């Protein structure tokens, strides 16, 4: 039984109805808003566990609503929008969106993204050890092991995988990763980032050509799962 409350901010009645039916059938509590202003008011009063936010709102751009919310709301926000340009996706993620899904969407994928985003909420008070099925990343000792076998990483490789792991489930854009690891002057060096991701996959993935931990979000960035 889910106890999570989800606020949907979307001006399309059909989408609100579909999301309400879908989410409630999966035991989520659902609150609906059809404008950005109403949505911000409801976030302030309900403090939902997760917000699903459309970008094309009648009163205010969803990008501006996202920036407003991120000044004080620290839980997960999933963008669900027909706007599918790379620029819109990157802008939303850089402004603090936890995830981005385009319409029309697949119900199963949306539910999976919601579960992953709710797990991010649970990891707000980050534990010193981040574990997956195969990997263990110890943030205190700055060590990584795969299937209980230590993995030798360079300082840069460790910093990169630790940053991804701290944001487990969240898409991090190329520009964000480059800025955080190499500084502002490197934000356009996406090929440089690809080289380091390839090196990490060789060391951390059973099959680097079919990764299960460091996932590529085409044209946008990477996600650690």
C-alpha positions as a Markdown table, in Angstrom:
| # | Residue | x | y | z |
|---|---|---|---|---|
| 1 | Unk | 0.0 | 0.0 | 0.0 |
| 2 | Unk | 1.5 | 3.4 | -1.1 |
| 3 | Unk | 1.2 | 6.3 | 1.3 |
| 4 | Unk | 2.7 | 8.8 | -1.2 |
| 5 | Unk | 0.7 | 11.8 | -2.2 |
| 6 | Unk | 1.2 | 13.0 | -5.8 |
| 7 | Unk | 0.2 | 16.5 | -7.1 |
| 8 | Unk | -0.6 | 16.7 | -10.8 |
| 9 | Unk | -0.3 | 20.2 | -12.4 |
| 10 | Unk | -1.8 | 19.9 | -15.9 |
| 11 | Unk | -4.4 | 22.0 | -17.8 |
| 12 | Unk | -5.7 | 19.1 | -19.9 |
| 13 | Unk | -8.8 | 17.5 | -18.3 |
| 14 | Unk | -8.3 | 14.2 | -20.1 |
| 15 | Unk | -4.7 | 13.9 | -18.8 |
| 16 | Unk | -5.7 | 14.8 | -15.2 |
| 17 | Unk | -8.5 | 12.2 | -15.3 |
| 18 | Unk | -6.2 | 9.6 | -16.8 |
| 19 | Unk | -3.4 | 10.2 | -14.2 |
| 20 | Unk | -5.9 | 10.3 | -11.4 |
| 21 | Unk | -7.3 | 6.9 | -12.4 |
| 22 | Unk | -3.9 | 5.4 | -13.0 |
| 23 | Unk | -2.3 | 6.6 | -9.9 |
| 24 | Unk | -5.2 | 5.9 | -7.6 |
| 25 | Unk | -5.4 | 2.3 | -9.0 |
| 26 | Unk | -1.8 | 2.0 | -7.8 |
| 27 | Unk | -2.7 | 3.2 | -4.3 |
| 28 | Unk | -1.3 | 6.7 | -4.6 |
| 29 | Unk | -3.1 | 9.7 | -3.2 |
| 30 | Unk | -3.8 | 12.2 | -5.9 |
| 31 | Unk | -4.3 | 16.0 | -5.8 |
| 32 | Unk | -5.1 | 17.9 | -9.1 |
| 33 | Unk | -4.4 | 21.4 | -10.3 |
| 34 | Unk | -5.1 | 22.9 | -13.7 |
| 35 | Unk | -2.9 | 26.1 | -13.4 |
| 36 | Unk | 0.6 | 26.8 | -12.2 |
| 37 | Unk | -0.7 | 29.3 | -9.6 |
| 38 | Unk | -3.1 | 26.7 | -8.2 |
| 39 | Unk | -0.4 | 24.1 | -8.2 |
| 40 | Unk | 2.1 | 26.2 | -6.3 |
| 41 | Unk | -0.6 | 27.0 | -3.7 |
| 42 | Unk | -1.4 | 23.3 | -3.3 |
| 43 | Unk | 2.3 | 22.3 | -3.0 |
| 44 | Unk | 2.6 | 24.9 | -0.2 |
| 45 | Unk | -0.4 | 23.6 | 1.7 |
| 46 | Unk | -0.2 | 19.8 | 1.0 |
| 47 | Unk | 3.6 | 19.3 | 0.7 |
| 48 | Unk | 3.1 | 16.3 | -1.7 |
| 49 | Unk | 5.7 | 13.6 | -1.9 |
| 50 | Unk | 6.0 | 14.2 | -5.7 |
| 51 | Unk | 4.8 | 16.7 | -8.3 |
| 52 | Unk | 4.0 | 15.8 | -11.9 |
| 53 | Unk | 4.3 | 19.1 | -13.8 |
| 54 | Unk | 3.2 | 20.1 | -17.3 |
| 55 | Unk | 5.2 | 22.8 | -19.1 |
| 56 | Unk | 2.4 | 24.2 | -21.2 |
| 57 | Unk | 0.2 | 25.8 | -18.5 |
| 58 | Unk | -2.4 | 28.5 | -19.3 |
| 59 | Unk | -1.2 | 31.1 | -16.7 |
| 60 | Unk | 2.5 | 30.6 | -16.4 |
| 61 | Unk | 5.3 | 28.6 | -18.1 |
| 62 | Unk | 6.0 | 25.3 | -16.4 |
| 63 | Unk | 9.7 | 26.2 | -16.5 |
| 64 | Unk | 8.9 | 29.2 | -14.3 |
| 65 | Unk | 6.8 | 27.1 | -12.0 |
| 66 | Unk | 9.6 | 24.6 | -11.7 |
| 67 | Unk | 12.1 | 27.4 | -10.7 |
| 68 | Unk | 9.6 | 28.9 | -8.2 |
| 69 | Unk | 9.1 | 25.5 | -6.6 |
| 70 | Unk | 12.8 | 24.7 | -6.4 |
| 71 | Unk | 13.4 | 27.7 | -4.2 |
| 72 | Unk | 11.8 | 25.9 | -1.3 |
| 73 | Unk | 10.3 | 22.5 | -2.4 |
| 74 | Unk | 13.0 | 19.8 | -2.1 |
| 75 | Unk | 11.1 | 16.6 | -3.2 |
| 76 | Unk | 10.8 | 15.1 | -6.6 |
| 77 | Unk | 9.3 | 16.8 | -9.6 |
| 78 | Unk | 8.6 | 14.9 | -12.9 |
| 79 | Unk | 8.0 | 17.0 | -16.0 |
| 80 | Unk | 5.3 | 15.4 | -18.2 |
| 81 | Unk | 4.9 | 17.5 | -21.4 |
| 82 | Unk | 4.4 | 17.4 | -25.1 |
| 83 | Unk | 7.4 | 19.7 | -25.4 |
| 84 | Unk | 10.1 | 17.2 | -26.5 |
| 85 | Unk | 12.9 | 19.4 | -27.7 |
| 86 | Unk | 16.4 | 18.7 | -26.3 |
| 87 | Unk | 16.6 | 22.3 | -25.2 |
| 88 | Unk | 13.4 | 22.0 | -23.1 |
| 89 | Unk | 14.5 | 18.8 | -21.5 |
| 90 | Unk | 17.9 | 20.1 | -20.6 |
| 91 | Unk | 16.5 | 23.4 | -19.3 |
| 92 | Unk | 14.1 | 21.5 | -17.1 |
| 93 | Unk | 16.6 | 19.1 | -15.7 |
| 94 | Unk | 19.2 | 21.9 | -15.1 |
| 95 | Unk | 16.5 | 23.8 | -13.3 |
| 96 | Unk | 15.9 | 21.0 | -10.9 |
| 97 | Unk | 13.5 | 18.5 | -12.4 |
| 98 | Unk | 14.0 | 15.0 | -11.2 |
| 99 | Unk | 12.9 | 13.4 | -14.4 |
| 100 | Unk | 11.3 | 14.3 | -17.8 |
| 101 | Unk | 8.7 | 12.3 | -19.7 |
| 102 | Unk | 7.0 | 13.3 | -23.0 |
| 103 | Unk | 3.4 | 12.9 | -24.0 |
| 104 | Unk | 2.0 | 10.5 | -25.1 |
| 105 | Unk | 3.5 | 8.4 | -22.3 |
| 106 | Unk | 3.5 | 4.7 | -21.5 |
| 107 | Unk | 1.7 | 4.1 | -18.1 |
| 108 | Unk | 4.2 | 1.4 | -17.0 |
| 109 | Unk | 7.2 | 3.7 | -17.7 |
| 110 | Unk | 5.6 | 6.6 | -15.8 |
| 111 | Unk | 4.9 | 4.4 | -12.8 |
| 112 | Unk | 8.5 | 3.2 | -12.9 |
| 113 | Unk | 9.8 | 6.8 | -13.1 |
| 114 | Unk | 7.6 | 7.7 | -10.1 |
| 115 | Unk | 8.9 | 4.8 | -8.0 |
| 116 | Unk | 12.5 | 5.8 | -8.8 |
| 117 | Unk | 11.8 | 9.5 | -8.0 |
| 118 | Unk | 10.2 | 8.6 | -4.7 |
| 119 | Unk | 13.3 | 6.6 | -3.8 |
| 120 | Unk | 15.3 | 9.8 | -4.3 |
| 121 | Unk | 13.2 | 11.4 | -1.6 |
| 122 | Unk | 14.1 | 8.6 | 0.7 |
| 123 | Unk | 17.8 | 9.1 | 0.0 |
| 124 | Unk | 17.7 | 12.8 | 0.9 |
| 125 | Unk | 19.7 | 12.1 | 4.1 |
| 126 | Unk | 22.3 | 10.3 | 2.2 |
| 127 | Unk | 23.8 | 7.2 | 3.7 |
| 128 | Unk | 27.6 | 6.8 | 3.4 |
| 129 | Unk | 27.2 | 3.6 | 1.4 |
| 130 | Unk | 25.2 | 3.4 | -1.8 |
| 131 | Unk | 24.4 | -0.1 | -3.0 |
| 132 | Unk | 22.9 | -1.7 | -6.1 |
| 133 | Unk | 22.6 | -5.4 | -7.0 |
| 134 | Unk | 26.3 | -5.5 | -8.0 |
| 135 | Unk | 27.9 | -2.3 | -6.8 |
| 136 | Unk | 28.8 | -0.8 | -3.5 |
| 137 | Unk | 30.0 | 2.8 | -3.3 |
| 138 | Unk | 31.4 | 3.9 | 0.0 |
| 139 | Unk | 31.4 | 7.7 | 0.2 |
| 140 | Unk | 33.3 | 7.8 | 3.4 |
| 141 | Unk | 36.3 | 5.7 | 2.3 |
| 142 | Unk | 35.9 | 6.8 | -1.4 |
| 143 | Unk | 36.0 | 3.2 | -2.6 |
| 144 | Unk | 33.9 | 1.2 | -5.1 |
| 145 | Unk | 33.4 | -2.6 | -5.2 |
| 146 | Unk | 31.7 | -4.8 | -7.7 |
| 147 | Unk | 30.4 | -8.2 | -6.4 |
| 148 | Unk | 32.5 | -7.5 | -3.3 |
| 149 | Unk | 35.7 | -7.1 | -5.3 |
| 150 | Unk | 37.4 | -3.7 | -5.1 |
| 151 | Unk | 37.4 | -1.7 | -8.3 |
| 152 | Unk | 40.4 | 0.5 | -9.0 |
| 153 | Unk | 39.3 | 4.0 | -10.2 |
| 154 | Unk | 41.1 | 7.2 | -10.9 |
| 155 | Unk | 40.2 | 10.2 | -8.7 |
| 156 | Unk | 38.2 | 11.6 | -11.6 |
| 157 | Unk | 36.4 | 8.3 | -12.3 |
| 158 | Unk | 35.5 | 8.0 | -8.6 |
| 159 | Unk | 34.2 | 11.6 | -8.5 |
| 160 | Unk | 32.0 | 11.0 | -11.5 |
| 161 | Unk | 30.5 | 7.8 | -10.4 |
| 162 | Unk | 29.9 | 9.2 | -6.9 |
| 163 | Unk | 28.1 | 12.2 | -8.3 |
| 164 | Unk | 25.9 | 9.9 | -10.4 |
| 165 | Unk | 25.2 | 7.6 | -7.4 |
| 166 | Unk | 24.3 | 10.4 | -5.1 |
| 167 | Unk | 21.6 | 11.3 | -7.6 |
| 168 | Unk | 20.5 | 7.7 | -8.1 |
| 169 | Unk | 17.5 | 7.5 | -10.5 |
| 170 | Unk | 17.8 | 11.2 | -11.6 |
| 171 | Unk | 19.0 | 12.3 | -15.0 |
| 172 | Unk | 22.0 | 14.5 | -14.9 |
| 173 | Unk | 22.7 | 16.5 | -18.0 |
| 174 | Unk | 26.1 | 16.6 | -19.8 |
| 175 | Unk | 26.5 | 20.2 | -18.9 |
| 176 | Unk | 25.8 | 19.6 | -15.2 |
| 177 | Unk | 28.3 | 16.7 | -15.0 |
| 178 | Unk | 31.0 | 18.6 | -16.8 |
| 179 | Unk | 30.6 | 21.6 | -14.6 |
| 180 | Unk | 30.6 | 19.7 | -11.4 |
| 181 | Unk | 33.6 | 17.5 | -12.2 |
| 182 | Unk | 35.7 | 19.6 | -14.5 |
| 183 | Unk | 34.5 | 23.2 | -13.9 |
| 184 | Unk | 32.7 | 25.9 | -15.9 |
| 185 | Unk | 35.2 | 26.0 | -18.7 |
| 186 | Unk | 34.5 | 22.4 | -19.7 |
| 187 | Unk | 30.7 | 22.5 | -20.2 |
| 188 | Unk | 30.8 | 21.9 | -23.9 |
| 189 | Unk | 33.3 | 19.0 | -23.8 |
| 190 | Unk | 30.7 | 16.3 | -24.1 |
| 191 | Unk | 33.1 | 14.0 | -26.0 |
| 192 | Unk | 35.4 | 14.2 | -23.0 |
| 193 | Unk | 32.6 | 13.0 | -20.7 |
| 194 | Unk | 31.7 | 10.1 | -23.0 |
| 195 | Unk | 35.3 | 8.9 | -22.8 |
| 196 | Unk | 35.1 | 8.8 | -18.9 |
| 197 | Unk | 31.7 | 7.2 | -19.0 |
| 198 | Unk | 33.0 | 4.5 | -21.3 |
| 199 | Unk | 35.9 | 3.9 | -19.0 |
| 200 | Unk | 33.6 | 3.5 | -16.0 |
| 201 | Unk | 31.4 | 1.1 | -17.8 |
| 202 | Unk | 34.3 | -1.1 | -18.6 |
| 203 | Unk | 35.2 | -1.3 | -14.9 |
| 204 | Unk | 31.6 | -1.4 | -13.4 |
| 205 | Unk | 29.4 | -3.1 | -15.9 |
| 206 | Unk | 29.3 | -6.8 | -16.7 |
| 207 | Unk | 28.6 | -5.9 | -20.3 |
| 208 | Unk | 29.8 | -2.4 | -21.1 |
| 209 | Unk | 27.9 | -2.4 | -24.4 |
| 210 | Unk | 24.6 | -3.1 | -22.6 |
| 211 | Unk | 25.0 | -1.2 | -19.3 |
| 212 | Unk | 22.5 | -1.6 | -16.4 |
| 213 | Unk | 24.0 | 0.9 | -14.0 |
| 214 | Unk | 25.0 | 4.0 | -16.0 |
| 215 | Unk | 22.2 | 4.6 | -18.4 |
| 216 | Unk | 22.4 | 7.0 | -21.4 |
| 217 | Unk | 19.6 | 9.4 | -21.8 |
| 218 | Unk | 20.1 | 10.2 | -25.5 |
| 219 | Unk | 21.1 | 13.8 | -26.2 |
| 220 | Unk | 20.6 | 14.8 | -22.6 |
| 221 | Unk | 22.9 | 13.1 | -20.1 |
| 222 | Unk | 23.2 | 10.0 | -17.8 |
| 223 | Unk | 21.3 | 8.2 | -15.1 |
| 224 | Unk | 22.6 | 5.9 | -12.4 |
| 225 | Unk | 20.3 | 3.1 | -11.4 |
